[in-house]
Amino acid sequence: MKKVYLYKKFERFWHWGQSLLIFALLITGFDIHGTTHFFEYSQAMAIHNISAWAFLVLIVFAIFWHVTTDEWKQYLPTAKNMKAQLDYYLVGIFAHAPHPVKKRTLSKLNPLQRITYFALKIVIIPTMVITGLMYMYFNYPILEFEIESLETVAIIHTMGAYLLLTFLIIHLYLITTGHTLTSNLKAMITGWEVVDDEDVKDIVEEAVEVTGLKIRPISRTRQSHEELEELVLNALHETETKVKNKKLKGQKK
Amino acid sequence: MKKLTLIVALFCTTHWLFANNGTNRDSIRSFPMNEYVYKSGNTNNPSADHSKFAILQQPFASAHDATAACLSCHTERDKEIMATSHWHWRRSEKLEGKGVVSLGKANIINNFCIGITGSEATCTRCHIGYGWTDSSFDFTDPLNIDCLVCHDKTGTYKKKPGGAGYPAESVNLNFVSQHVGSPGRENCGVCHFLGGGGNNVKHGDLDIAMLDCSREVDVHMTTEGENMSCVDCHITEKHQIPGKVYALSSENKNRTTCEQCHTDKPHQSTILNEHGLRVACQTCHIPEYAKANGTKMIWDWSTAGRLDEHGNPMHENDADGNHNYLSIKGNFVYNDHVIPEYFWFNGIANHQLITDKITTIPVQMNTLYGSYNDKGTHQKSHAPAKIWPVKVHRGKQIYDTVNMTLIQPKLWDKESGKGAYWTDFDWNKAAELGMAACGLPYSGVYGFVETEMYWPLNHQVSPASESLKCIDCHSRPNSRLASLNDFYLPGRDFNPIVETAGVSFILVSIIGIAFHAFCRIVFGGKCKIDNP
């Protein structure tokens, strides 16, 4: 078993912060909508508003991070392997098939994730933010910000909430479809993801590519440089051992 | 060194004292207040002792003489009085589609005792004058003014039933006139609490209980607290008392408002202050009315006239001791702790005049204007319509089935046999005489028609802790605003298509997941448990 460092500190903070806020917004939002009754109405309102502002701040930081680290490219949709990924979830997963798309530090999302997260970031979240702000500053039809009716805003906001909740349910389930039931979850907590032994070679190749060719001119510290070197060497060593073992097994038979 | 310690100690003490003062002031003034001086710091000593004036010690031959005595010192007050609607019982009002009309108690039709014409001598018991028995009453004679009914501080002044505003014989005019002062709630209440023939009958939020009530009944007038009188809010200058009754007046002017003391941003919460843009203060702060005694909700005149076995008028009471049948008036329904009905209201009302044709049933006696889309820009009110709590009084009263107008019957007379309904029980005769007194035609055919009268609520404000909670309106099953459907109210409203679609998405994804997971388990999928 090998581990690979996929999610950086800010990335994980952003993910979990976002998940907490969306969870709070969903619960209080459906309270305000009259569907559920977890909180008293005024409390639900207060939590919803505070969470909304916190989310907005987080979004600003996340945009900054994605742009400055070039990580936004991870979310560009691609049709490549899309069918393979679908086939995997619908058929392959029941038959021990390997994941069709390997996780790489430069491409950690499969094509389905790419298109889903892209839609989330470009369509759903902005829609929720815009309609949410309109909701907040609606102020009844007399002040400077004046719209004829809250109805359209409210309907779009509600639709978005249902889509987000649907996404959340599926997202939570797909956590369990990693290398092991919990490897995806652990990766998002620690940053390190367990990957198949078979993948190690690819990862090593990429690691060598990343460091050797310096595709990303990031000023790494000396220490992380050394860590990476060590990882590469260890991985190579492991692969060699594994190949040897396989040969030995073969000889036994 | 000792000096230094002393100075430091002194500094600390004074600082502590000032800091304490600050917090005390804050706790009293927890909300912003305008133009209102807390009574606790108020000493209102009269500048003259009227019992020492010789002119008030002479015997008064009639009530008019007492008025003359008052006016001999207060020389210009008669002109002020005679410029008020308390005097004329009418004022110029501009009605939607009807132009400027002279309107007031003198000529308006309601769905309680209907109107005063033909029965003036009993109705004008509540008039601030002497001798209004019919249309010949002289509104220009200052000696017809009744000063004492409003300024009596003895509690002994009473007007005679059926006496056209004259005091009862038992009243000692010298005693009363020597003990006069600024009107208290007893003075206003004698008419405004008891209007319509009994306590709290009309308004529902003006009740003799408010002479001495708890905080729960009225947070302003409570004798347990601020103990405010009527004129603390209805701030009067030159005998002009602001705060018109919406049931009678149509234009949005000369009102008494909560904002005049509390400002338009009384809450610490912005969102609550924003509610004030489209929700009247009264809506949340008067969660129910008729809190101490019942008020009349329904009055059905059509059953009047049933007499007992001896042919005498009779009465029947409900469980609370309120009349639910009177031969002279028909059936009533009283109710207490009533939850208001809610309407959009921009401050402008219309009125079903006695000359107006009946076009809708139930007849709206005083249509309240306003809607969600009424932002006040095109209205005389210049303010957006707000959601108001309203007492709706439902009636069934006499109308002319041929001319399709409401009828003013003659209800009262001193003696029987003169055609008054309350003595002779003949609707046809009463209608004929009443309409004749109005100078209006009567076809000779009458029926009874359902009517509704709207009384926006203003009094019996509850303590803040009793005010409405968000979910009283923002909820699906029991929203108080269920009848106001011209706008989207969060928590109450939803789009059925969006809800169905949303719930389907969730159900489909959950079923899909369950099926997927089931297959993974059954087919022994590649799920390995971590760290076996």
Contacts between the chains, C-beta under 8 A, distances in Angstrom:
chain1	res1	chain2	res2	distance
A	32	B	474	7.6
A	32	B	490	5.8
A	32	B	491	6.0
A	33	B	490	7.1
A	33	B	491	6.7
A	33	B	494	6.9
A	34	B	474	7.1
A	34	B	475	6.0
A	34	B	476	4.6
A	34	B	490	7.8
A	34	B	491	4.4
A	34	B	492	6.5
A	34	B	494	7.1
A	40	B	469	7.9
A	40	B	470	7.6
A	40	B	471	7.9
A	41	B	469	7.1
A	41	B	470	3.4
A	41	B	471	4.9
A	41	B	474	5.6
A	41	B	475	8.0
A	41	B	491	6.8
A	42	B	469	7.8
A	42	B	470	5.3
A	45	B	271	6.8
A	45	B	470	7.4
A	89	B	516	7.7
A	93	B	520	6.4
A	93	B	525	5.8
A	93	B	526	6.8
A	94	B	519	5.4
A	94	B	520	6.3
A	94	B	523	4.2
A	94	B	525	5.3
A	95	B	523	7.1
A	95	B	525	7.8
A	96	B	525	7.2
A	96	B	526	4.6
A	97	B	526	7.5
A	139	B	274	5.9
A	139	B	277	7.0
A	140	B	274	6.8
A	140	B	277	4.6
A	140	B	278	4.5
A	140	B	384	7.4
A	141	B	373	7.5
A	141	B	375	5.4
A	141	B	384	7.4
A	142	B	277	5.8
A	142	B	278	7.9
A	142	B	375	5.5
A	142	B	376	7.4
A	142	B	384	5.3
A	143	B	277	7.4
A	148	B	373	7.7
A	149	B	487	6.8
A	149	B	488	6.1
A	150	B	487	7.3
A	150	B	488	4.5
A	150	B	490	7.4
A	151	B	487	7.8
A	151	B	488	3.9
A	151	B	493	7.5
A	151	B	495	7.9
A	154	B	488	5.5
A	154	B	490	6.4
A	154	B	493	7.5
A	155	B	495	4.9
A	155	B	498	5.5
A	158	B	494	7.0
A	158	B	495	7.2
A	158	B	498	5.4
A	158	B	499	7.8
A	158	B	502	7.1
A	159	B	498	5.2
A	159	B	501	7.4
A	159	B	502	6.8
A	161	B	502	7.6
A	162	B	498	7.2
A	162	B	501	7.0
A	162	B	502	2.9
A	162	B	503	7.6
A	162	B	505	5.8
A	162	B	506	7.0
A	163	B	502	7.8
A	163	B	505	7.0
A	165	B	502	7.7
A	165	B	505	7.9
A	165	B	506	6.1
A	166	B	502	7.9
A	166	B	505	4.2
A	166	B	506	5.6
A	166	B	509	5.2
A	169	B	506	6.6
A	169	B	509	5.1
A	169	B	510	6.3
A	169	B	513	6.9
A	170	B	509	5.3
A	170	B	513	6.9
A	173	B	513	4.5
A	173	B	516	7.4
A	173	B	517	7.3
A	176	B	517	7.9
A	176	B	527	7.2
A	179	B	528	8.0
A	180	B	527	7.2
A	180	B	528	5.1
A	180	B	529	6.9
A	180	B	530	4.4
A	181	B	527	5.5
A	181	B	528	7.6
A	181	B	529	6.4
A	181	B	530	6.5
A	182	B	530	4.9
A	183	B	530	6.7
A	186	B	530	7.7
A	194	B	530	7.8
